[in-house]
Amino acid sequence: MNTKDVDFNAENTNSIFYYDGTATATIKIEEANFYSEDITIKVNDADYAVNWSKENDIYTAVLTFSEDGDYIIDIVYTDRSKNPMGNKNEIADKNPTGVYKSEQITIDTIDPIISVSYSPNNTVRTLDGRNYYDTVQTATVKITEHNFRADDVLATIKAVDSSNTAVSSNLISSLENHLKTRSSWTTNGDVHTTTLTYSNDANYSFDIEYTDLTLRKYDNYVEDLFTVDTTPPTNPTVQYSQNVFSNILNTITFGYYNEEVTVTISSVDETSGVYNFDYSAILSPNVSDVNKEIIEQAISESFVNYSNERRTATATFTIPSSALTASNQFNGTINCSATDRSNNNTDYQDNVRIVVDNIAPVLDVTYNEPYQIANNISYYPGDINATIKITEANFFSADVNVAVTKDGENYPVEVNWSDNNVNEHIGNFTLTEDGDYFIKVSYADRSTNKQEFSSNQLTIDTVKPITDITGIKDKSANNKIVKPVITYNDINWDKNTLSISLSGANNGVIKQLKGEYTDNSTGQIFTFDNFEELKETDDIYTLSVSLTDFSGNSNTQTIQFSVNRFGSNYTFSDSTNDINGRYEKEERDIIITETNVDGLKISELKIIANGTPKNLVKENDYTVKEEGGDGQWHQYIYTIKKSVFEQDGTYSVIVYSEDDAGNVNENEAESKAKELSFGIDKTNPVIVPINIDSDNRYNVDKKSVTFTVEDNLKLDNVSMQLNNRNTDLTHIDNNEYTIELLNSNDKQNLIVKAVDAAGNETSLEIKNVLVTTNIFFLWFYNTPLFIGSIIGFLLVISGIVLVVMIKKKKLQQNK
C-alpha cells in the first residue's frame, strides 16, 4: 500500500510502521470548545503546521509523509477548562498529561543491493563458469539497505564432492545460520557486512536474496560456482599391457615387448576431480642410443576416462608413441603425476623396467634415375644400377634373397656387398640388356624381424622409334591430289609425346588435322584427307612427325612441300593503287608484286598504250626483285619505269608467268581480277567561243551563245559563271555547249571553265557583252558614236555662244 492512516490506536505498541510509498497520519480530536492555537504538533521534534476541519465537535487534521525517512509525531493538547487530552478508549487518568507520542513511521522506496567478494581469490582456472581454488576462501557479503534485518536474508549454499554427493552439511548449516544471525553483521550507515569462511574441500554453489521491511526484494543475484580443493589426488597406479616375457633381476621387475606397450595410469580425487596427467618415459642408465625417451607429455581432460562417480580418473598412452618412432627402442621406467582442477598434484615413479624392441630391419632398394616413370613403369635408355641398403645391427648377407626376372624369365644377378658401418650394409648389381625387369628382395634377421621389397616394372629400351612420311615428296610442288601418310612405331611408344605438326608459310599452324588414325601392333598410321581445293589452301607447308618413347629415345622426320592449285596473286603498291583506273598529269613508276607458292619458270610484262600492245624489255623498261624461297612464298617485285608512260595516252599493264607447279598466271585473268589501267594526260582542255566576243553589242531580245570544249583524252566537267553566278550550260553534243543570254541594259560577263580527268584546267572569259533592243543604251554603250555625238553637240553650242558674244560686242561699240 502506498498510503496508510495513523490514529492514536497505535500508541505505546513499540512498533515501527513501514511504507514503500507515501504515508498519511490522521489526527481526530473531539472537543466542544476547541481552539487550534492550544494544540502543539511536532514531527521529529520540529513544529508541524496543519489545517483543521470540523464536523460537529470532531476536529480533523492530516499529516502527509512522502520522502524516505523515519518520522515520530508528538501532540500536546489541554483544553481551556484544563482538561488534558486523552484517548477516547481510555479514561483520562491514564493519560493525565495531555501528551501523545506516535510509534515510528518509516518510508523506504529504495531496493536493497547485495555484493559478494572472495579472498584470496587466486583463481587456478575457470571451467564451465566455476572458479577453482587451491586455498580456503573467505566470502565477504555486503547488503546495502537502510532498514536492514538479518532475519530476512535468504541464502542457498550447497557443497558436493566430485561425484555430486552432498558434503560438509554442518558447515553449510553453520554458514546459512550465520547469515540470519543479527550479531554476525556489522553496520556502517546503510551498509551491512558479514563474512563466510569455506574451510572444507568441496564444490560450492552460493545464491542469496533479501526482502526488506517494505517488501522490496533483491533476487537477481547470479549464483557463485566455485571449488575449494586443497588436497592432491591419491592412490596413483601404473599398469601395463601383456608382455611377451618378464623376469626379476636384482629385485627389479623387467617386462619385455616386441610391439607397442599400452600404459594405464590412474588416480583418485574426491573433490575437484583429476584434470590431467603428465608422464615421462625415462631411460635407464647406460642403455643404447637407439633408445629414446619421453619427457613430460601431457594427457588432457578430454582424453581422461572417469569412473567411481567421477572420483577415479584413468588415462592410457603407448610406448613407442609419436615421440618414439618405429626406428626407436625404449628401455627404462615410467614416471607420472596426476593434477586436479585446483592444480594440486601427486607424483608417482613406477619401479617396473620396460624394454620395447620393435625395430625390424630397414630394407631400401634404389636405382639410378630413370628417364621417366609412366604407368608405374620406370624406363631407362641404358643400364640399371641397383643398390640394396639394409639397416640392421645383426646382419648376415647369406640371409638376403635377391630374385630378378627379365621378360618373365628368371635372370641371375651377382650382388656385391660392403659395409658402411656396423648398422648399414650395401649390395650392388647391374642390369644391362633391353627388356622388362622385376626385382624382389627379402631379408629376415635372426630375431625373426622380417622385411621384403618388390619393385615395379623396370624397362631398358635403347632403340629409337621409327617415323616415316609417305604419299608426298620432300621439296615437291603439288597442284593435284595432296594426301600425306605418316607411320610411327616403337614397342614402348609414348602417345603423349607424339607430335604431328603441319604449318603453312601463310596459314601458320594448322590446329585441326583432317585425316584418319589406324592402329598397328606397335604404333599407328595417320592418313591425311586430300587438302581442300580452295584458294586459301595454297601454301608452302612444313610437315613434321616426332615421337619419343618412354625411355627418351626420340626420332623426328620433317618434309617441306607446296600446294599450288591457284597460281600467283598480284598486289599493287600504294602509289600504283592510287593511279589504277584514273588519269594523272604526271607519269610515275608502276610497282606490281607477284606472289606465288613456288618459283616462276617464265615471267613476261607488256603494256597496251592507246590500244597498241607492246612487250617490255627487262632492265630497259622494268626491273625485277625476287624475295622469299627456303620455305617462304616467292615474291617477284616488278618496277616499270615511268619513262614508259611519258606520252599522253591510256595504258594497261599485263603480267604473264608460269610457275614450277605448272600453273599459267596472268593478272588480267578473270580468276585474278587484278586489271591495271590508267591514263597520262599533261594537256589542258581547249575552249572556243562560236558566236560571241568580248565588248560586243547585240540588238536582240535573247542571245544564244555556243562554245566548243575539247580534250585530248577525257573531259571531266565544264562549268560557267554568268555575272559572277554559277549558271548551268546546256550540253548539245560531245563537244558543244550553249547558254541563252537574256535582254539586259547592263553589260554582261561570262567565264567558262573546263577540267579534264587528269585535273588539267582551262578558263575562257568573255567581258562586256550587251544584249538589248534599247536604242539609247545601244548608242550609249557605242563609245565612238557616243563620244562623236558629244563633241558635235559641244561645237554647235560653242558656235552659238560665239555669235552671241560678237553681236553683243558690236552693240556696245555702236553705243
JOKA-V288955 format. One record per backbone hydrogen bond with DSSP energy under -0.5 kcal/mol. NH is the residue of the N-H (numbers start at 1). CO is the residue of the C=O. E is the energy in kcal/mol with one decimal. If there is no record, write none. Layout:
BEGIN
NH | CO | E
NH | CO | E
END
This chain:
BEGIN
10 | 7 | -1.7
11 | 8 | -1.7
13 | 10 | -1.2
17 | 104 | -3.1
18 | 16 | -0.6
19 | 106 | -2.4
20 | 1 | -0.7
23 | 65 | -3.0
24 | 4 | -1.8
25 | 63 | -3.4
26 | 6 | -1.4
27 | 25 | -0.5
27 | 61 | -3.3
28 | 26 | -0.5
29 | 59 | -2.9
31 | 29 | -0.7
31 | 57 | -2.5
34 | 32 | -0.6
38 | 35 | -2.1
39 | 36 | -1.5
40 | 76 | -2.9
42 | 74 | -3.0
43 | 46 | -3.1
44 | 72 | -2.9
46 | 43 | -1.2
48 | 41 | -2.7
53 | 60 | -2.3
55 | 58 | -2.6
58 | 55 | -2.2
59 | 29 | -3.3
59 | 57 | -0.6
60 | 53 | -2.8
61 | 27 | -2.4
63 | 25 | -3.6
65 | 23 | -3.5
69 | 107 | -1.5
71 | 105 | -3.1
74 | 42 | -3.3
75 | 100 | -3.0
76 | 40 | -2.4
77 | 98 | -2.5
78 | 38 | -0.6
79 | 83 | -2.3
80 | 33 | -0.5
82 | 79 | -1.9
84 | 82 | -0.7
85 | 77 | -2.2
90 | 87 | -1.7
94 | 91 | -1.8
95 | 92 | -1.7
96 | 93 | -0.6
98 | 85 | -0.6
98 | 95 | -1.1
100 | 75 | -3.4
102 | 73 | -3.0
104 | 15 | -0.9
105 | 71 | -3.2
106 | 17 | -3.7
106 | 104 | -0.5
107 | 69 | -2.6
108 | 19 | -3.2
108 | 106 | -0.5
113 | 144 | -1.5
115 | 142 | -2.4
117 | 140 | -1.9
119 | 138 | -1.7
123 | 121 | -1.3
124 | 132 | -3.2
125 | 132 | -0.7
127 | 130 | -2.2
130 | 127 | -2.2
131 | 225 | -2.1
132 | 125 | -2.4
133 | 227 | -2.8
137 | 198 | -1.1
138 | 119 | -3.0
139 | 137 | -0.5
139 | 196 | -3.3
140 | 117 | -3.2
141 | 139 | -0.6
141 | 194 | -2.8
142 | 115 | -3.0
143 | 192 | -2.7
144 | 113 | -3.0
145 | 143 | -0.7
145 | 190 | -3.0
148 | 145 | -0.5
148 | 146 | -0.6
152 | 149 | -1.9
153 | 150 | -2.0
154 | 209 | -2.8
155 | 153 | -0.5
156 | 207 | -3.4
157 | 155 | -0.5
158 | 205 | -2.4
160 | 203 | -1.9
161 | 165 | -2.0
162 | 270 | -2.8
164 | 161 | -2.1
167 | 159 | -2.6
172 | 168 | -2.3
173 | 169 | -2.6
174 | 170 | -2.4
175 | 171 | -2.5
176 | 172 | -2.5
177 | 173 | -2.4
178 | 174 | -2.2
179 | 175 | -1.6
180 | 176 | -0.9
180 | 177 | -0.5
181 | 177 | -0.7
181 | 178 | -0.9
182 | 180 | -0.6
184 | 181 | -1.4
185 | 182 | -1.4
186 | 193 | -2.7
188 | 191 | -3.0
191 | 188 | -1.9
192 | 143 | -2.3
193 | 186 | -2.9
194 | 141 | -2.0
196 | 139 | -2.8
198 | 137 | -3.1
198 | 196 | -0.6
199 | 197 | -1.2
202 | 228 | -2.0
203 | 160 | -3.0
204 | 202 | -0.7
204 | 226 | -3.0
205 | 158 | -1.9
206 | 224 | -2.1
207 | 156 | -2.2
209 | 154 | -2.6
210 | 218 | -1.9
211 | 152 | -0.8
212 | 216 | -3.0
213 | 147 | -0.8
215 | 212 | -2.2
218 | 210 | -2.9
219 | 217 | -0.5
223 | 221 | -0.6
224 | 206 | -2.7
226 | 204 | -2.0
227 | 131 | -2.5
228 | 202 | -2.4
229 | 133 | -2.4
229 | 227 | -0.6
234 | 268 | -3.7
237 | 266 | -2.0
239 | 264 | -2.6
241 | 262 | -1.4
244 | 256 | -2.3
245 | 256 | -1.1
247 | 254 | -1.5
249 | 247 | -0.5
249 | 252 | -2.9
252 | 249 | -1.9
253 | 251 | -0.5
254 | 247 | -3.3
255 | 353 | -2.5
256 | 245 | -3.1
257 | 355 | -2.5
261 | 319 | -2.9
263 | 261 | -0.7
263 | 317 | -3.3
264 | 239 | -3.1
265 | 263 | -0.5
265 | 315 | -2.7
266 | 237 | -1.9
267 | 313 | -1.9
268 | 234 | -3.2
269 | 311 | -2.4
275 | 339 | -3.2
276 | 339 | -1.8
277 | 299 | -1.9
278 | 337 | -2.3
279 | 297 | -2.7
280 | 335 | -2.7
281 | 294 | -2.0
282 | 280 | -0.7
282 | 333 | -2.3
284 | 331 | -2.6
287 | 284 | -0.8
291 | 288 | -1.6
292 | 329 | -2.5
294 | 281 | -1.9
296 | 294 | -0.5
297 | 279 | -3.1
299 | 277 | -3.2
300 | 298 | -0.5
303 | 300 | -2.0
304 | 301 | -1.9
305 | 314 | -3.2
307 | 312 | -2.4
311 | 307 | -0.6
311 | 308 | -1.5
312 | 307 | -2.0
313 | 267 | -3.0
314 | 305 | -3.0
315 | 265 | -2.5
317 | 263 | -1.8
319 | 261 | -2.0
324 | 321 | -1.3
325 | 323 | -0.6
328 | 325 | -2.1
329 | 290 | -1.3
330 | 356 | -1.8
332 | 354 | -2.2
333 | 282 | -2.0
335 | 280 | -2.6
336 | 348 | -3.0
337 | 278 | -2.4
338 | 346 | -2.1
339 | 276 | -2.4
340 | 344 | -2.8
341 | 273 | -1.5
343 | 340 | -2.0
346 | 338 | -2.2
348 | 336 | -3.0
350 | 334 | -2.6
350 | 348 | -0.5
353 | 253 | -3.1
354 | 332 | -3.4
354 | 352 | -0.5
355 | 255 | -2.8
356 | 330 | -3.0
357 | 257 | -2.9
357 | 355 | -0.5
360 | 358 | -0.8
362 | 391 | -2.1
363 | 361 | -0.6
364 | 389 | -2.6
366 | 387 | -2.7
368 | 385 | -1.1
371 | 379 | -2.5
372 | 379 | -0.9
374 | 377 | -2.5
377 | 374 | -1.7
378 | 457 | -2.5
379 | 372 | -2.6
379 | 377 | -0.5
380 | 459 | -2.8
384 | 431 | -2.7
385 | 383 | -0.5
386 | 384 | -0.7
386 | 429 | -2.6
387 | 366 | -3.0
388 | 427 | -3.6
389 | 364 | -3.4
390 | 425 | -2.4
391 | 362 | -2.6
392 | 390 | -0.7
392 | 423 | -2.4
395 | 393 | -0.6
399 | 396 | -1.8
400 | 397 | -1.9
401 | 442 | -2.4
402 | 400 | -0.5
403 | 401 | -0.5
403 | 440 | -2.9
405 | 438 | -2.2
406 | 409 | -3.2
407 | 436 | -3.2
409 | 406 | -2.0
411 | 404 | -3.3
415 | 413 | -0.6
416 | 428 | -2.3
417 | 415 | -0.5
418 | 426 | -2.6
420 | 424 | -2.0
421 | 424 | -1.3
425 | 390 | -1.8
426 | 418 | -3.5
427 | 388 | -2.7
428 | 416 | -2.0
429 | 386 | -1.8
431 | 384 | -2.7
435 | 460 | -1.6
437 | 435 | -0.5
437 | 458 | -4.0
438 | 405 | -1.8
440 | 403 | -2.7
441 | 453 | -2.6
442 | 401 | -1.9
443 | 451 | -2.9
444 | 399 | -0.6
445 | 449 | -2.7
448 | 445 | -1.6
451 | 443 | -3.1
453 | 441 | -3.0
455 | 439 | -3.0
457 | 376 | -0.5
458 | 437 | -2.6
459 | 378 | -3.1
460 | 435 | -2.5
461 | 380 | -2.8
461 | 459 | -0.5
466 | 489 | -3.2
468 | 487 | -2.5
470 | 485 | -3.1
475 | 560 | -3.6
476 | 473 | -1.3
476 | 560 | -0.6
478 | 562 | -1.8
483 | 471 | -0.5
485 | 470 | -3.2
486 | 526 | -3.1
487 | 468 | -2.8
488 | 524 | -2.1
489 | 466 | -2.4
490 | 522 | -2.9
493 | 490 | -1.5
494 | 548 | -0.9
495 | 493 | -0.7
497 | 494 | -1.8
498 | 494 | -0.6
498 | 495 | -0.9
499 | 546 | -2.5
501 | 499 | -0.6
501 | 544 | -2.6
503 | 542 | -1.8
504 | 508 | -2.7
505 | 540 | -2.0
508 | 504 | -1.8
510 | 502 | -3.1
511 | 509 | -0.9
513 | 511 | -0.7
515 | 513 | -0.6
516 | 527 | -2.2
518 | 525 | -2.5
520 | 523 | -2.4
523 | 520 | -0.6
524 | 488 | -1.9
525 | 518 | -2.6
526 | 486 | -3.1
527 | 516 | -2.5
527 | 525 | -0.5
528 | 484 | -2.6
528 | 526 | -0.6
529 | 514 | -2.6
531 | 482 | -1.9
534 | 532 | -2.0
537 | 534 | -1.4
538 | 534 | -0.8
538 | 535 | -0.9
539 | 563 | -1.4
541 | 539 | -0.6
541 | 561 | -3.2
542 | 503 | -2.5
543 | 541 | -0.5
543 | 559 | -2.5
544 | 501 | -2.5
545 | 557 | -2.6
546 | 499 | -2.5
547 | 555 | -2.3
549 | 553 | -3.1
550 | 492 | -2.2
552 | 549 | -2.2
555 | 547 | -2.1
557 | 545 | -2.5
559 | 543 | -2.6
561 | 541 | -2.2
562 | 476 | -2.8
563 | 539 | -2.6
564 | 478 | -3.7
564 | 562 | -0.5
569 | 595 | -2.7
571 | 593 | -2.3
573 | 591 | -1.9
577 | 573 | -3.1
578 | 574 | -1.9
579 | 575 | -1.1
580 | 576 | -1.5
581 | 677 | -4.4
582 | 579 | -2.2
584 | 679 | -2.5
590 | 640 | -2.2
591 | 589 | -0.5
592 | 590 | -0.5
592 | 638 | -2.5
593 | 571 | -3.2
594 | 592 | -0.5
594 | 636 | -3.1
595 | 569 | -3.2
595 | 593 | -0.6
596 | 634 | -2.5
601 | 658 | -3.1
602 | 658 | -1.6
604 | 656 | -3.2
606 | 654 | -2.2
607 | 614 | -2.9
608 | 652 | -2.3
609 | 607 | -0.5
609 | 612 | -2.8
610 | 608 | -0.6
610 | 650 | -3.2
612 | 609 | -1.8
613 | 611 | -0.5
614 | 607 | -2.7
616 | 605 | -2.4
618 | 616 | -0.5
619 | 622 | -4.0
620 | 618 | -1.1
621 | 617 | -4.0
622 | 617 | -1.2
623 | 639 | -1.8
625 | 637 | -1.9
627 | 635 | -2.8
629 | 632 | -1.1
632 | 629 | -0.6
634 | 596 | -2.6
635 | 627 | -2.5
636 | 594 | -2.7
637 | 625 | -2.9
637 | 635 | -0.5
638 | 592 | -3.4
638 | 636 | -0.8
639 | 623 | -2.4
640 | 590 | -3.3
640 | 638 | -0.5
641 | 621 | -2.5
641 | 639 | -0.5
644 | 641 | -1.6
645 | 642 | -1.7
646 | 643 | -1.2
649 | 680 | -2.3
651 | 678 | -3.7
652 | 608 | -1.2
653 | 676 | -2.3
654 | 606 | -3.0
656 | 604 | -3.0
657 | 665 | -2.5
658 | 602 | -1.9
659 | 663 | -2.3
660 | 599 | -2.1
662 | 659 | -1.8
665 | 657 | -3.4
667 | 655 | -1.5
669 | 666 | -1.8
672 | 669 | -1.1
673 | 669 | -2.3
674 | 667 | -1.9
676 | 653 | -0.6
678 | 651 | -2.4
679 | 582 | -2.5
680 | 649 | -3.0
681 | 584 | -2.8
686 | 710 | -3.1
688 | 708 | -3.0
690 | 706 | -3.1
691 | 706 | -0.8
695 | 767 | -2.9
696 | 693 | -0.7
698 | 770 | -3.7
700 | 698 | -2.1
703 | 741 | -3.0
705 | 703 | -0.6
705 | 739 | -3.3
707 | 737 | -2.8
708 | 688 | -2.8
709 | 735 | -2.7
710 | 686 | -2.4
716 | 755 | -2.1
717 | 755 | -2.3
719 | 753 | -2.8
720 | 727 | -0.7
721 | 751 | -2.4
722 | 725 | -3.1
723 | 721 | -0.6
723 | 749 | -2.8
725 | 722 | -0.9
727 | 720 | -2.6
730 | 738 | -3.2
731 | 729 | -0.6
732 | 730 | -0.7
732 | 736 | -2.3
733 | 736 | -0.9
737 | 707 | -2.7
738 | 730 | -2.8
739 | 705 | -2.1
741 | 703 | -3.9
741 | 739 | -0.5
743 | 701 | -0.9
744 | 771 | -3.4
748 | 769 | -2.9
750 | 766 | -3.2
751 | 721 | -2.1
752 | 764 | -3.2
753 | 719 | -3.1
754 | 762 | -2.9
755 | 717 | -2.6
756 | 760 | -2.5
757 | 714 | -2.9
759 | 756 | -1.9
762 | 754 | -2.6
764 | 752 | -2.9
766 | 750 | -3.1
769 | 748 | -2.9
770 | 696 | -2.7
770 | 768 | -0.5
771 | 769 | -0.6
772 | 698 | -2.0
772 | 770 | -0.6
775 | 773 | -0.5
778 | 774 | -2.0
779 | 775 | -3.1
780 | 776 | -4.2
781 | 777 | -2.5
782 | 779 | -1.0
783 | 781 | -1.2
786 | 782 | -3.1
787 | 783 | -2.7
788 | 784 | -2.5
789 | 785 | -2.5
790 | 786 | -1.8
791 | 787 | -2.2
792 | 788 | -2.5
793 | 789 | -2.3
794 | 790 | -2.2
795 | 791 | -2.1
796 | 792 | -2.1
797 | 793 | -2.2
798 | 794 | -2.3
799 | 795 | -2.2
800 | 796 | -2.2
801 | 797 | -2.5
802 | 798 | -2.2
803 | 799 | -2.4
804 | 800 | -2.3
805 | 801 | -2.1
806 | 802 | -2.0
807 | 803 | -2.6
808 | 804 | -2.2
809 | 805 | -1.8
810 | 806 | -2.4
811 | 807 | -2.2
812 | 808 | -1.8
813 | 809 | -1.9
814 | 810 | -2.5
815 | 811 | -1.6
END
